[in-house]
Amino acid sequence: MRVVVSIGGSVLVPGLDPDRVDAYADVIESLDADGHTLGTVVGGGQTAREYIGAARELGANEIELDQLGIEVTRLNARLLIAALGDRAAPTPPEDYDTGREALRRDDVPVMGGVVAGQTTDAVATAFAEHVDAGLLVFATSVPGVFDADPDADPDATKFEEMTADDLVRLVAEADMDAGSNVPVDLLAAKILQRSGVPAVVLDGTDPAAVEHVVRSGDHDGTDILPADAE
């Protein structure tokens, strides 16, 4: 199966821990050895938010902040590339065609951000659509999609499954400023809505959860079904 995994920066490098990066590389290599085709997109996490916050105070505009965040995502991507060694494309692809060409060469593309105004959620979703992926996995710091922020609202309810239409409605009011931190952003949800790529949002703090969902389909997160699913 062709799978794209979106790994949140706060999941891959919560404290610049090489063991966590190695654990994700091990999962990717294991799935690759089983015949799955893997593409990955890495977020900026807390490091990007700190740089964006500092630059905003210094007077940078939103496009400049986006560009700064993109650079951090590519630094994080290079950590995973280092852990994957020869299995990965040597540098983070900076556009979708380059990522697709890496897959065609049987390399694992590890992408970061692409253009200002797109989060890595959106990059991963667009890349999944571009390469006709059979599954998109959002490895986040929360265990699924909730009807409210579970960190702020103890009564927040997790969805076991929802359609892409439902997801678009849920996040339609999300803040899209640079550095926003939502489980799946609005642009990603809209791309899912048009593409029909099935997706899963899960807690990726244990990389084994990603391996398990690809191998078995089982997980403790939220299934995002194609918009026309009943």
Z-matrix of the N, CA and C atoms (Angstrom, degrees):
N
C 1 1.462
C 2 1.532 1 108.97
N 3 1.298 2 115.67 1 143.52
C 4 1.468 3 121.05 2 175.53
C 5 1.523 4 108.17 3 -90.41
N 6 1.319 5 116.03 4 122.55
C 7 1.457 6 122.20 5 -173.00
C 8 1.521 7 109.16 6 -129.02
N 9 1.330 8 115.87 7 136.85
C 10 1.464 9 121.30 8 170.07
C 11 1.522 10 107.17 9 -112.17
N 12 1.334 11 115.53 10 131.02
C 13 1.458 12 121.57 11 179.86
C 14 1.523 13 108.97 12 -115.34
N 15 1.319 14 115.58 13 121.12
C 16 1.460 15 121.92 14 174.84
C 17 1.523 16 107.47 15 -96.23
N 18 1.332 17 116.95 16 113.33
C 19 1.463 18 121.80 17 -175.86
C 20 1.520 19 108.52 18 -106.63
N 21 1.313 20 116.17 19 114.73
C 22 1.453 21 119.77 20 179.09
C 23 1.521 22 110.97 21 -60.47
N 24 1.327 23 116.38 22 143.03
C 25 1.456 24 119.91 23 179.17
C 26 1.518 25 111.82 24 -60.39
N 27 1.333 26 117.38 25 -36.31
C 28 1.462 27 120.63 26 179.33
C 29 1.517 28 111.91 27 -72.31
N 30 1.333 29 116.44 28 -14.64
C 31 1.462 30 121.54 29 176.22
C 32 1.529 31 110.43 30 -88.90
N 33 1.330 32 116.19 31 -45.27
C 34 1.467 33 119.83 32 -177.18
C 35 1.522 34 112.05 33 -74.40
N 36 1.321 35 116.92 34 -42.54
C 37 1.465 36 120.33 35 -175.64
C 38 1.534 37 110.27 36 -131.29
N 39 1.335 38 117.20 37 64.45
C 40 1.472 39 118.71 38 -178.96
C 41 1.519 40 112.36 39 -64.68
N 42 1.331 41 116.48 40 -27.07
C 43 1.457 42 120.32 41 178.52
C 44 1.512 43 111.13 42 -147.58
N 45 1.318 44 115.97 43 32.09
C 46 1.463 45 122.16 44 -176.55
C 47 1.531 46 109.86 45 53.26
N 48 1.335 47 114.47 46 51.95
C 49 1.461 48 122.36 47 -176.98
C 50 1.527 49 109.12 48 -96.74
N 51 1.328 50 118.26 49 110.48
C 52 1.466 51 118.65 50 -179.28
C 53 1.519 52 113.70 51 -62.79
N 54 1.339 53 117.37 52 -26.31
C 55 1.467 54 119.57 53 179.28
C 56 1.530 55 111.14 54 -64.82
N 57 1.340 56 117.55 55 -37.93
C 58 1.467 57 120.35 56 178.72
C 59 1.529 58 109.85 57 -66.83
N 60 1.323 59 116.89 58 -42.20
C 61 1.464 60 120.18 59 178.61
C 62 1.522 61 109.83 60 -63.12
N 63 1.308 62 116.69 61 -42.91
C 64 1.470 63 121.40 62 177.53
C 65 1.523 64 111.27 63 -60.55
N 66 1.336 65 116.69 64 -40.70
C 67 1.463 66 120.47 65 -179.28
C 68 1.526 67 110.40 66 -63.31
N 69 1.327 68 117.57 67 -39.83
C 70 1.465 69 119.77 68 176.87
C 71 1.524 70 111.00 69 -67.81
N 72 1.329 71 116.75 70 -39.01
C 73 1.465 72 119.34 71 176.79
C 74 1.526 73 110.69 72 -61.72
N 75 1.326 74 116.89 73 -39.73
C 76 1.470 75 120.32 74 179.24
C 77 1.532 76 111.13 75 -62.25
N 78 1.330 77 116.59 76 -41.35
C 79 1.463 78 120.76 77 178.54
C 80 1.523 79 110.44 78 -63.25
N 81 1.316 80 116.68 79 -46.77
C 82 1.468 81 120.52 80 -179.51
C 83 1.520 82 110.49 81 -61.89
N 84 1.318 83 117.10 82 -43.99
C 85 1.464 84 120.91 83 179.88
C 86 1.514 85 111.81 84 -65.12
N 87 1.326 86 116.88 85 -37.56
C 88 1.459 87 120.36 86 179.27
C 89 1.523 88 111.40 87 -66.11
N 90 1.334 89 116.87 88 -44.81
C 91 1.463 90 120.36 89 178.56
C 92 1.519 91 110.65 90 -67.01
N 93 1.318 92 116.02 91 -37.88
C 94 1.465 93 121.12 92 177.06
C 95 1.525 94 110.48 93 -61.52
N 96 1.326 95 116.95 94 -42.75
C 97 1.467 96 121.12 95 -179.66
C 98 1.525 97 111.71 96 -65.05
N 99 1.336 98 116.59 97 -26.12
C 100 1.466 99 121.05 98 178.32
C 101 1.520 100 112.88 99 -83.64
N 102 1.331 101 117.22 100 -0.85
C 103 1.459 102 120.10 101 175.88
C 104 1.509 103 115.28 102 101.61
N 105 1.325 104 117.92 103 -0.04
C 106 1.461 105 119.97 104 175.24
C 107 1.526 106 109.68 105 -75.86
N 108 1.311 107 116.40 106 148.84
C 109 1.460 108 122.37 107 176.60
C 110 1.517 109 107.92 108 -101.94
N 111 1.331 110 116.55 109 119.70
C 112 1.455 111 121.47 110 -171.64
C 113 1.528 112 111.78 111 -113.61
N 114 1.323 113 115.56 112 132.58
C 115 1.451 114 122.51 113 166.22
C 116 1.518 115 107.45 114 -123.07
N 117 1.313 116 117.86 115 144.79
C 118 1.453 117 120.88 116 -177.50
C 119 1.525 118 110.64 117 -131.10
N 120 1.324 119 114.29 118 151.16
C 121 1.466 120 122.10 119 174.16
C 122 1.522 121 106.72 120 -133.83
N 123 1.322 122 117.13 121 131.77
C 124 1.462 123 122.47 122 -173.62
C 125 1.527 124 110.08 123 -114.77
N 126 1.326 125 115.98 124 135.82
C 127 1.450 126 121.40 125 179.65
C 128 1.520 127 113.25 126 -88.01
N 129 1.321 128 115.46 127 179.95
C 130 1.456 129 121.23 128 -176.78
C 131 1.510 130 114.30 129 -93.88
N 132 1.339 131 117.42 130 -28.13
C 133 1.451 132 121.72 131 176.67
C 134 1.514 133 113.85 132 64.36
N 135 1.334 134 114.37 133 -155.54
C 136 1.452 135 120.89 134 -175.47
C 137 1.523 136 112.22 135 -63.11
N 138 1.324 137 117.43 136 -34.61
C 139 1.466 138 120.07 137 179.72
C 140 1.522 139 110.43 138 -60.32
N 141 1.334 140 116.43 139 -45.21
C 142 1.463 141 119.35 140 178.44
C 143 1.518 142 110.91 141 -62.70
N 144 1.332 143 116.95 142 -41.91
C 145 1.464 144 119.48 143 -179.25
C 146 1.528 145 111.24 144 -63.34
N 147 1.339 146 116.70 145 -37.06
C 148 1.463 147 119.13 146 179.33
C 149 1.526 148 111.17 147 -67.31
N 150 1.328 149 116.39 148 -43.59
C 151 1.465 150 119.21 149 177.91
C 152 1.526 151 110.84 150 -64.06
N 153 1.331 152 116.41 151 -42.35
C 154 1.457 153 119.92 152 -179.75
C 155 1.528 154 110.58 153 -63.66
N 156 1.332 155 116.30 154 -41.81
C 157 1.461 156 119.56 155 178.89
C 158 1.518 157 112.22 156 -62.06
N 159 1.331 158 115.98 157 -43.82
C 160 1.464 159 119.52 158 179.66
C 161 1.524 160 111.02 159 -65.47
N 162 1.340 161 116.24 160 -43.73
C 163 1.463 162 119.84 161 -178.80
C 164 1.525 163 111.30 162 -66.72
N 165 1.331 164 117.27 163 -34.67
C 166 1.469 165 119.88 164 177.72
C 167 1.532 166 109.91 165 -62.78
N 168 1.331 167 117.16 166 -42.24
C 169 1.459 168 120.22 167 178.61
C 170 1.527 169 111.04 168 -64.77
N 171 1.328 170 116.45 169 -27.21
C 172 1.458 171 120.95 170 179.46
C 173 1.526 172 112.63 171 -83.95
N 174 1.339 173 116.26 172 -1.99
C 175 1.453 174 119.68 173 173.93
C 176 1.511 175 115.88 174 101.34
N 177 1.334 176 118.67 175 8.56
C 178 1.465 177 120.46 176 178.54
C 179 1.521 178 110.19 177 -66.55
N 180 1.343 179 116.18 178 145.78
C 181 1.465 180 119.26 179 177.53
C 182 1.529 181 110.35 180 -86.56
N 183 1.324 182 116.15 181 175.88
C 184 1.465 183 119.66 182 -172.70
C 185 1.528 184 113.04 183 -63.57
N 186 1.328 185 117.57 184 -37.44
C 187 1.467 186 119.55 185 177.79
C 188 1.517 187 110.18 186 -65.09
N 189 1.320 188 117.11 187 -43.99
C 190 1.462 189 120.37 188 177.25
C 191 1.522 190 111.06 189 -61.19
N 192 1.319 191 117.12 190 -38.16
C 193 1.469 192 120.70 191 177.65
C 194 1.519 193 110.90 192 -65.79
N 195 1.328 194 116.92 193 -42.36
C 196 1.464 195 120.27 194 176.45
C 197 1.522 196 110.92 195 -59.06
N 198 1.327 197 116.24 196 -44.17
C 199 1.466 198 120.03 197 -178.51
C 200 1.525 199 111.12 198 -64.34
N 201 1.310 200 116.37 199 -37.36
C 202 1.462 201 120.22 200 176.39
C 203 1.526 202 110.38 201 -63.77
N 204 1.331 203 116.02 202 -44.02
C 205 1.457 204 119.63 203 178.35
C 206 1.518 205 112.23 204 -61.75
N 207 1.329 206 116.94 205 -38.89
C 208 1.468 207 120.81 206 178.77
C 209 1.524 208 110.31 207 -60.26
N 210 1.317 209 116.99 208 -42.20
C 211 1.463 210 119.84 209 -179.87
C 212 1.527 211 111.00 210 -61.70
N 213 1.327 212 117.24 211 -38.82
C 214 1.465 213 119.75 212 178.89
C 215 1.528 214 110.49 213 -67.02
N 216 1.327 215 117.41 214 -40.70
C 217 1.470 216 118.76 215 178.77
C 218 1.524 217 111.07 216 -60.68
N 219 1.317 218 116.34 217 -36.63
C 220 1.472 219 119.28 218 -179.60
C 221 1.524 220 111.29 219 -72.50
N 222 1.329 221 117.64 220 -30.86
C 223 1.462 222 119.69 221 172.88
C 224 1.530 223 109.98 222 -64.19
N 225 1.327 224 116.59 223 -45.44
C 226 1.461 225 120.00 224 177.63
C 227 1.528 226 111.07 225 -61.54
N 228 1.338 227 116.02 226 -39.70
C 229 1.463 228 119.85 227 178.34
C 230 1.523 229 110.81 228 -60.94
N 231 1.322 230 116.63 229 -37.53
C 232 1.465 231 119.70 230 -179.68
C 233 1.531 232 111.97 231 -66.20
N 234 1.326 233 117.26 232 -29.25
C 235 1.463 234 119.04 233 174.66
C 236 1.523 235 110.60 234 -63.06
N 237 1.340 236 116.62 235 -45.19
C 238 1.462 237 119.38 236 179.37
C 239 1.521 238 110.98 237 -67.44
N 240 1.321 239 117.34 238 -37.05
C 241 1.465 240 120.78 239 176.35
C 242 1.530 241 109.87 240 -60.21
N 243 1.338 242 116.98 241 -42.40
C 244 1.464 243 120.56 242 179.17
C 245 1.524 244 110.44 243 -60.85
N 246 1.345 245 116.56 244 -40.11
C 247 1.460 246 119.81 245 -179.38
C 248 1.523 247 112.30 246 -70.85
N 249 1.340 248 116.86 247 -32.10
C 250 1.467 249 120.82 248 -179.15
C 251 1.524 250 112.52 249 -80.68
N 252 1.312 251 117.20 250 -20.39
C 253 1.458 252 120.01 251 178.23
C 254 1.521 253 112.23 252 61.46
N 255 1.322 254 115.81 253 -132.42
C 256 1.463 255 121.29 254 -173.49
C 257 1.526 256 113.90 255 -69.05
N 258 1.331 257 119.31 256 -13.82
C 259 1.469 258 120.01 257 179.52
C 260 1.522 259 112.07 258 -75.26
N 261 1.317 260 117.39 259 -19.78
C 262 1.461 261 120.89 260 -176.53
C 263 1.522 262 111.04 261 -96.73
N 264 1.334 263 115.49 262 150.64
C 265 1.464 264 119.56 263 165.90
C 266 1.529 265 107.31 264 -58.15
N 267 1.326 266 118.98 265 141.59
C 268 1.466 267 120.90 266 -168.15
C 269 1.519 268 115.69 267 -67.88
N 270 1.313 269 118.17 268 -23.40
C 271 1.465 270 121.92 269 178.35
C 272 1.525 271 109.22 270 -135.25
N 273 1.329 272 118.13 271 156.08
C 274 1.463 273 120.16 272 178.80
C 275 1.530 274 110.75 273 -64.75
N 276 1.329 275 118.96 274 121.12
C 277 1.466 276 119.91 275 175.81
C 278 1.524 277 110.31 276 -58.27
N 279 1.323 278 115.99 277 136.89
C 280 1.460 279 120.49 278 -176.45
C 281 1.525 280 112.79 279 -101.22
N 282 1.338 281 117.19 280 3.25
C 283 1.460 282 120.96 281 173.47
C 284 1.527 283 107.98 282 -152.66
N 285 1.315 284 115.82 283 167.22
C 286 1.466 285 121.30 284 -173.07
C 287 1.520 286 112.51 285 -68.54
N 288 1.312 287 117.56 286 -37.81
C 289 1.463 288 119.79 287 -179.79
C 290 1.522 289 111.10 288 -64.05
N 291 1.318 290 116.81 289 -40.54
C 292 1.462 291 119.77 290 178.73
C 293 1.525 292 110.80 291 -64.69
N 294 1.321 293 116.65 292 -38.27
C 295 1.461 294 119.75 293 175.50
C 296 1.517 295 111.75 294 -64.08
N 297 1.325 296 116.91 295 -41.49
C 298 1.464 297 120.15 296 178.95
C 299 1.523 298 110.75 297 -65.55
N 300 1.320 299 117.68 298 -39.14
C 301 1.464 300 120.17 299 177.97
C 302 1.526 301 111.13 300 -63.09
N 303 1.334 302 117.40 301 -35.42
C 304 1.463 303 120.27 302 176.28
C 305 1.521 304 110.44 303 -61.35
N 306 1.328 305 117.06 304 -43.09
C 307 1.466 306 120.17 305 177.04
C 308 1.522 307 110.97 306 -60.92
N 309 1.319 308 116.53 307 -40.78
C 310 1.459 309 119.93 308 -179.49
C 311 1.522 310 112.06 309 -66.14
N 312 1.339 311 116.57 310 -26.44
C 313 1.466 312 120.69 311 175.99
C 314 1.524 313 111.31 312 -84.03
N 315 1.334 314 116.92 313 0.52
C 316 1.462 315 122.98 314 -176.20
C 317 1.520 316 111.63 315 68.76
N 318 1.322 317 117.31 316 28.55
C 319 1.462 318 122.36 317 169.81
C 320 1.526 319 108.84 318 -97.85
N 321 1.326 320 115.81 319 159.61
C 322 1.463 321 121.01 320 174.11
C 323 1.523 322 107.76 321 -94.42
N 324 1.335 323 118.68 322 111.77
C 325 1.458 324 119.35 323 175.46
C 326 1.526 325 110.35 324 -76.58
N 327 1.321 326 115.89 325 134.05
C 328 1.464 327 121.92 326 175.48
C 329 1.517 328 106.53 327 -119.15
N 330 1.321 329 115.78 328 100.24
C 331 1.452 330 121.61 329 -175.16
C 332 1.523 331 110.90 330 -96.47
N 333 1.319 332 115.47 331 157.09
C 334 1.448 333 122.50 332 166.90
C 335 1.521 334 107.51 333 -114.39
N 336 1.313 335 116.60 334 -140.74
C 337 1.457 336 119.96 335 175.82
C 338 1.514 337 111.46 336 -71.64
N 339 1.324 338 115.25 337 163.80
C 340 1.465 339 121.31 338 -177.57
C 341 1.524 340 111.02 339 -120.29
N 342 1.321 341 117.49 340 -58.41
C 343 1.464 342 121.10 341 -178.42
C 344 1.518 343 109.77 342 -136.82
N 345 1.327 344 115.63 343 155.99
C 346 1.460 345 121.07 344 176.20
C 347 1.522 346 110.03 345 -58.40
N 348 1.318 347 115.40 346 141.55
C 349 1.458 348 120.65 347 178.90
C 350 1.506 349 114.25 348 92.88
N 351 1.334 350 117.88 349 -6.48
C 352 1.466 351 121.83 350 176.99
C 353 1.513 352 109.68 351 -116.24
N 354 1.324 353 116.64 352 126.92
C 355 1.452 354 120.00 353 170.97
C 356 1.524 355 109.16 354 -76.75
N 357 1.325 356 116.18 355 168.67
C 358 1.464 357 118.45 356 176.76
C 359 1.523 358 111.70 357 -70.19
N 360 1.337 359 118.56 358 -22.17
C 361 1.469 360 120.33 359 169.29
C 362 1.525 361 110.00 360 -57.21
N 363 1.331 362 115.28 361 -48.35
C 364 1.460 363 120.03 362 -178.60
C 365 1.522 364 111.01 363 -67.49
N 366 1.335 365 117.04 364 -38.58
C 367 1.464 366 120.47 365 177.33
C 368 1.526 367 110.03 366 -59.89
N 369 1.326 368 116.55 367 -47.62
C 370 1.464 369 120.27 368 -179.11
C 371 1.522 370 111.28 369 -61.94
N 372 1.329 371 117.04 370 -39.61
C 373 1.467 372 120.51 371 -178.84
C 374 1.518 373 110.77 372 -69.09
N 375 1.328 374 116.83 373 -43.44
C 376 1.460 375 120.05 374 177.96
C 377 1.528 376 110.89 375 -65.21
N 378 1.333 377 116.75 376 -38.59
C 379 1.462 378 119.80 377 178.83
C 380 1.533 379 110.36 378 -66.35
N 381 1.332 380 116.91 379 -40.51
C 382 1.467 381 120.16 380 177.05
C 383 1.517 382 111.01 381 -60.22
N 384 1.328 383 116.48 382 -40.79
C 385 1.458 384 120.23 383 176.76
C 386 1.525 385 110.49 384 -66.30
N 387 1.325 386 117.29 385 -41.49
C 388 1.468 387 122.53 386 -175.91
C 389 1.529 388 111.65 387 -63.68
N 390 1.333 389 116.36 388 -35.94
C 391 1.471 390 119.87 389 -176.52
C 392 1.524 391 112.16 390 -101.82
N 393 1.342 392 116.93 391 8.00
C 394 1.464 393 121.94 392 178.52
C 395 1.519 394 110.95 393 56.39
N 396 1.324 395 116.18 394 52.92
C 397 1.460 396 121.61 395 -179.57
C 398 1.526 397 111.03 396 -68.88
N 399 1.314 398 115.08 397 149.03
C 400 1.455 399 120.36 398 175.84
C 401 1.510 400 113.09 399 -87.23
N 402 1.337 401 116.75 400 -13.78
C 403 1.464 402 121.49 401 -179.97
C 404 1.519 403 109.02 402 -159.42
N 405 1.324 404 115.10 403 140.31
C 406 1.459 405 122.93 404 173.00
C 407 1.520 406 107.35 405 -119.62
N 408 1.328 407 116.84 406 124.69
C 409 1.460 408 121.72 407 -179.92
C 410 1.519 409 109.06 408 -112.53
N 411 1.335 410 116.00 409 122.00
C 412 1.456 411 121.47 410 172.93
C 413 1.528 412 107.44 411 -96.11
N 414 1.328 413 116.70 412 105.75
C 415 1.461 414 121.49 413 177.38
C 416 1.526 415 107.46 414 -91.06
N 417 1.329 416 116.33 415 103.58
C 418 1.461 417 122.11 416 -171.77
C 419 1.522 418 110.50 417 -115.78
N 420 1.321 419 115.92 418 -176.84
C 421 1.460 420 121.25 419 177.05
C 422 1.523 421 111.99 420 -93.67
N 423 1.322 422 117.56 421 4.73
C 424 1.472 423 121.81 422 176.28
C 425 1.526 424 108.90 423 -124.61
N 426 1.336 425 117.34 424 154.39
C 427 1.470 426 119.97 425 -171.72
C 428 1.521 427 115.07 426 -85.67
N 429 1.318 428 117.95 427 31.96
C 430 1.455 429 119.78 428 178.96
C 431 1.511 430 111.23 429 141.68
N 432 1.327 431 115.02 430 -168.19
C 433 1.469 432 121.87 431 177.88
C 434 1.523 433 108.63 432 -98.64
N 435 1.312 434 116.49 433 131.77
C 436 1.465 435 122.81 434 -177.57
C 437 1.525 436 109.75 435 -117.39
N 438 1.320 437 115.00 436 162.32
C 439 1.463 438 119.26 437 177.85
C 440 1.522 439 112.76 438 -82.69
N 441 1.343 440 116.14 439 -3.85
C 442 1.463 441 122.93 440 175.19
C 443 1.527 442 106.99 441 -157.25
N 444 1.312 443 116.70 442 170.59
C 445 1.458 444 120.65 443 179.64
C 446 1.525 445 109.11 444 -69.08
N 447 1.344 446 118.90 445 113.18
C 448 1.467 447 119.86 446 -176.50
C 449 1.519 448 113.05 447 -66.73
N 450 1.339 449 118.38 448 -20.99
C 451 1.460 450 120.37 449 177.32
C 452 1.519 451 111.79 450 -75.33
N 453 1.338 452 115.96 451 -28.21
C 454 1.462 453 120.13 452 -177.48
C 455 1.525 454 112.85 453 -101.01
N 456 1.330 455 116.90 454 -23.68
C 457 1.472 456 121.05 455 -174.49
C 458 1.521 457 109.54 456 -125.53
N 459 1.330 458 117.72 457 106.50
C 460 1.467 459 120.18 458 -178.92
C 461 1.526 460 113.44 459 -65.31
N 462 1.336 461 117.09 460 -15.12
C 463 1.464 462 120.64 461 179.32
C 464 1.521 463 112.73 462 -96.05
N 465 1.320 464 117.11 463 7.79
C 466 1.466 465 120.28 464 179.07
C 467 1.526 466 109.76 465 -59.99
N 468 1.326 467 115.82 466 138.65
C 469 1.464 468 122.03 467 -177.18
C 470 1.520 469 109.96 468 -110.40
N 471 1.324 470 115.27 469 132.80
C 472 1.462 471 120.15 470 179.12
C 473 1.524 472 109.97 471 -86.47
N 474 1.322 473 116.26 472 138.73
C 475 1.454 474 122.14 473 173.89
C 476 1.534 475 108.87 474 -84.57
N 477 1.319 476 117.00 475 130.44
C 478 1.459 477 120.05 476 174.15
C 479 1.526 478 110.09 477 -74.48
N 480 1.334 479 115.77 478 -37.68
C 481 1.452 480 121.22 479 174.75
C 482 1.511 481 109.40 480 -153.97
N 483 1.314 482 115.71 481 157.66
C 484 1.449 483 121.81 482 177.51
C 485 1.523 484 107.42 483 -160.78
N 486 1.313 485 116.48 484 160.59
C 487 1.458 486 119.08 485 175.99
C 488 1.522 487 109.68 486 -87.36
N 489 1.314 488 115.78 487 164.49
C 490 1.462 489 120.03 488 175.70
C 491 1.526 490 110.64 489 -60.79
N 492 1.330 491 117.66 490 -33.40
C 493 1.471 492 120.40 491 175.68
C 494 1.526 493 110.55 492 -60.77
N 495 1.337 494 115.91 493 -44.70
C 496 1.464 495 120.44 494 178.42
C 497 1.525 496 110.68 495 -60.82
N 498 1.330 497 116.26 496 -40.97
C 499 1.454 498 120.67 497 -178.46
C 500 1.528 499 110.65 498 -64.69
N 501 1.318 500 117.01 499 -42.67
C 502 1.463 501 120.14 500 178.71
C 503 1.520 502 110.20 501 -59.23
N 504 1.312 503 116.44 502 -44.99
C 505 1.467 504 119.50 503 179.99
C 506 1.525 505 111.10 504 -62.48
N 507 1.337 506 116.49 505 -38.29
C 508 1.460 507 120.94 506 -175.75
C 509 1.525 508 112.40 507 -66.66
N 510 1.342 509 116.57 508 -39.47
C 511 1.468 510 119.52 509 -173.13
C 512 1.523 511 112.75 510 -103.70
N 513 1.324 512 117.01 511 9.88
C 514 1.467 513 120.58 512 -174.85
C 515 1.526 514 112.47 513 -58.89
N 516 1.318 515 117.54 514 -26.94
C 517 1.455 516 120.24 515 -178.54
C 518 1.521 517 112.70 516 -98.91
N 519 1.334 518 117.60 517 11.70
C 520 1.468 519 120.66 518 -176.04
C 521 1.520 520 110.80 519 -64.64
N 522 1.309 521 116.12 520 146.77
C 523 1.459 522 122.51 521 177.08
C 524 1.518 523 108.73 522 -73.63
N 525 1.352 524 117.76 523 123.50
C 526 1.459 525 121.36 524 -176.90
C 527 1.527 526 112.83 525 -104.67
N 528 1.344 527 117.60 526 16.65
C 529 1.455 528 119.09 527 175.19
C 530 1.523 529 110.29 528 -63.77
N 531 1.332 530 116.98 529 156.20
C 532 1.467 531 120.53 530 177.39
C 533 1.524 532 109.31 531 -55.70
N 534 1.334 533 115.97 532 133.89
C 535 1.443 534 121.55 533 177.93
C 536 1.510 535 113.77 534 90.17
N 537 1.326 536 118.78 535 4.01
C 538 1.454 537 120.70 536 177.38
C 539 1.519 538 110.20 537 -59.58
N 540 1.327 539 115.66 538 146.86
C 541 1.452 540 119.99 539 -175.78
C 542 1.524 541 108.71 540 -128.73
N 543 1.334 542 117.88 541 90.74
C 544 1.455 543 123.48 542 175.90
C 545 1.525 544 107.35 543 -126.71
N 546 1.356 545 118.02 544 153.46
C 547 1.471 546 119.36 545 -175.37
C 548 1.524 547 113.53 546 -56.06
N 549 1.331 548 117.36 547 -46.28
C 550 1.464 549 122.13 548 174.77
C 551 1.521 550 106.56 549 -141.18
N 552 1.325 551 117.60 550 125.97
C 553 1.452 552 119.57 551 -173.41
C 554 1.531 553 111.70 552 -83.93
N 555 1.322 554 115.63 553 171.21
C 556 1.456 555 121.27 554 -171.91
C 557 1.526 556 112.30 555 -64.47
N 558 1.321 557 117.99 556 -43.34
C 559 1.464 558 119.15 557 -179.31
C 560 1.521 559 110.75 558 -63.31
N 561 1.332 560 116.89 559 -42.80
C 562 1.465 561 119.96 560 176.94
C 563 1.518 562 110.59 561 -59.34
N 564 1.328 563 116.99 562 -42.92
C 565 1.463 564 120.46 563 179.77
C 566 1.528 565 111.16 564 -62.27
N 567 1.326 566 117.04 565 -40.08
C 568 1.464 567 119.72 566 -179.63
C 569 1.526 568 111.83 567 -69.42
N 570 1.341 569 116.77 568 -35.04
C 571 1.466 570 118.96 569 176.47
C 572 1.523 571 110.09 570 -68.01
N 573 1.327 572 116.78 571 -39.86
C 574 1.469 573 119.75 572 174.60
C 575 1.529 574 110.28 573 -59.30
N 576 1.309 575 116.29 574 -40.75
C 577 1.461 576 121.98 575 -178.12
C 578 1.524 577 111.26 576 -59.63
N 579 1.328 578 117.42 577 -41.36
C 580 1.457 579 120.12 578 -177.08
C 581 1.527 580 112.32 579 -84.28
N 582 1.345 581 116.78 580 -28.54
C 583 1.467 582 119.85 581 -170.51
C 584 1.517 583 114.05 582 -83.58
N 585 1.325 584 116.48 583 -31.96
C 586 1.464 585 119.16 584 -175.93
C 587 1.517 586 113.96 585 77.82
N 588 1.349 587 117.88 586 9.98
C 589 1.461 588 120.20 587 177.61
C 590 1.528 589 108.96 588 -74.28
N 591 1.328 590 119.21 589 124.82
C 592 1.465 591 120.31 590 176.01
C 593 1.519 592 110.54 591 -69.46
N 594 1.317 593 116.34 592 144.79
C 595 1.458 594 120.55 593 -175.81
C 596 1.518 595 110.69 594 -139.01
N 597 1.323 596 114.59 595 160.08
C 598 1.458 597 122.56 596 175.56
C 599 1.519 598 107.89 597 -133.57
N 600 1.329 599 116.49 598 133.27
C 601 1.463 600 121.94 599 171.71
C 602 1.520 601 106.92 600 -107.76
N 603 1.327 602 116.86 601 121.73
C 604 1.465 603 119.91 602 -176.64
C 605 1.523 604 111.01 603 -143.97
N 606 1.317 605 114.11 604 168.99
C 607 1.456 606 121.82 605 176.32
C 608 1.520 607 108.58 606 -76.20
N 609 1.327 608 115.87 607 111.63
C 610 1.457 609 120.12 608 -177.47
C 611 1.507 610 114.12 609 -97.47
N 612 1.341 611 117.79 610 11.36
C 613 1.458 612 118.46 611 179.29
C 614 1.522 613 111.56 612 -65.28
N 615 1.325 614 117.27 613 -22.33
C 616 1.460 615 121.90 614 169.04
C 617 1.524 616 106.98 615 -106.98
N 618 1.333 617 118.78 616 106.11
C 619 1.459 618 120.34 617 -177.54
C 620 1.524 619 113.76 618 -56.16
N 621 1.326 620 117.20 619 -24.51
C 622 1.460 621 119.96 620 179.70
C 623 1.522 622 111.91 621 -61.16
N 624 1.338 623 117.54 622 -24.16
C 625 1.462 624 120.25 623 179.10
C 626 1.518 625 110.83 624 -64.00
N 627 1.329 626 116.56 625 -35.14
C 628 1.471 627 120.62 626 177.82
C 629 1.520 628 109.72 627 -68.06
N 630 1.305 629 116.71 628 -45.17
C 631 1.466 630 120.15 629 178.87
C 632 1.526 631 110.56 630 -60.41
N 633 1.327 632 116.10 631 -41.49
C 634 1.469 633 120.39 632 -176.64
C 635 1.524 634 111.41 633 -65.33
N 636 1.329 635 117.81 634 -43.12
C 637 1.461 636 119.14 635 -177.56
C 638 1.519 637 111.40 636 -68.21
N 639 1.322 638 117.89 637 -35.01
C 640 1.465 639 120.15 638 179.22
C 641 1.531 640 110.13 639 -70.03
N 642 1.329 641 116.30 640 -40.58
C 643 1.464 642 119.50 641 -177.43
C 644 1.528 643 112.95 642 -73.08
N 645 1.337 644 116.35 643 -40.31
C 646 1.464 645 119.42 644 -169.23
C 647 1.517 646 114.62 645 -119.15
N 648 1.338 647 117.34 646 -19.43
C 649 1.454 648 120.58 647 -173.47
C 650 1.508 649 113.25 648 84.73
N 651 1.336 650 117.71 649 -7.67
C 652 1.462 651 121.81 650 -178.61
C 653 1.534 652 110.65 651 -86.92
N 654 1.314 653 115.30 652 144.10
C 655 1.464 654 120.43 653 179.23
C 656 1.516 655 109.05 654 -167.97
N 657 1.331 656 115.98 655 170.03
C 658 1.462 657 122.37 656 178.62
C 659 1.526 658 111.95 657 -108.98
N 660 1.336 659 116.66 658 17.44
C 661 1.450 660 120.35 659 -177.51
C 662 1.509 661 113.09 660 -100.90
N 663 1.329 662 115.92 661 -141.53
C 664 1.458 663 123.48 662 -177.82
C 665 1.512 664 110.07 663 -122.48
N 666 1.331 665 116.66 664 125.83
C 667 1.465 666 121.41 665 173.08
C 668 1.530 667 108.61 666 -80.40
N 669 1.337 668 116.38 667 131.54
C 670 1.457 669 121.52 668 172.17
C 671 1.529 670 106.85 669 -107.46
N 672 1.308 671 115.25 670 108.07
C 673 1.453 672 121.54 671 -174.11
C 674 1.527 673 110.38 672 -89.01
N 675 1.345 674 117.44 673 153.72
C 676 1.463 675 119.05 674 175.24
C 677 1.508 676 112.27 675 -51.93
N 678 1.323 677 116.73 676 151.05
C 679 1.453 678 121.78 677 -172.68
C 680 1.516 679 113.07 678 -58.06
N 681 1.341 680 117.77 679 -29.44
C 682 1.460 681 120.52 680 -177.30
C 683 1.528 682 112.63 681 -92.25
N 684 1.356 683 116.87 682 7.43
C 685 1.475 684 119.06 683 -179.73
C 686 1.527 685 109.45 684 -71.33
N 687 1.311 686 114.92 685 144.20
C 688 1.469 687 119.05 686 179.13
C 689 1.515 688 110.30 687 -83.75
